[in-house]
Amino acid sequence: MPINVEAPHGTPIACTLTPEAAEHQLLEWADLQRQASAVTRIEGGVRMTLPSTLIADVNDLVRRETACCAFLTIATSVVDNELMLDVASENPDALPVILALAGIPLA
């Protein structure tokens, strides 16, 4: 089932994970980066296109990511048997974090 978690307005850009937990979670994001068929910029963030078979794993990661990084707005949807994972924030200062999660180098 697709999910949509919106960041509360004015949420500070901060991660509440321990360094070890953050490293583990970043490895999960890196695994998604390798499986993405496309990564595109959207307003305030990025969209990763993934195989729809990953929906349970992605939804689990989304729940954990929004719990530790409340400044992110993350939504998933399935379109034509592909999973769309949108990661964004109203705060432009969050863009480096979003790009890192999607594997896009800072320009």
Residue, then its C-alpha position, 0 to 999 in steps of 0.5 A: m500500500p502506498i504511503n504519504v508522510e508530510a513534514p510538519h511546517g518549520t521542522p528543523i533539519a536534524c536526524t535523530l539516529t545514532p551514527e551507527a543506525a544512520e550508517h545502516q539506513l544510508l546503506e539501505w538508501a544506497d541499495l535503492q539507488r542501485q535498483a532505481s531505473a530513474v532518478t529525477r528532480i521534482e519540486g523540492g526534491v527527487r523522485m526515484t523510480l523503482p521496481s514495484t516489488l520493493i514496495a514493502d521494503v520501501n514503505d518500511l524504510v520510509r516509515r523509519e526515515t520520516a521518524c528520524c528525519a521529520f523535515l522530509t516529506i516522503a510519498t510512494s505510489v505505484v504507476d504502471n507497475e513501477l514504484m515512485l518514491d518522492v522525497a522532498s522538503e519545503n525547506p531548501d536547506a534540506l536539498p543536500v540531504i535529499l540528494a544524498l539519499a537519492g545518490i545525486p552529487l551536489a552540483 
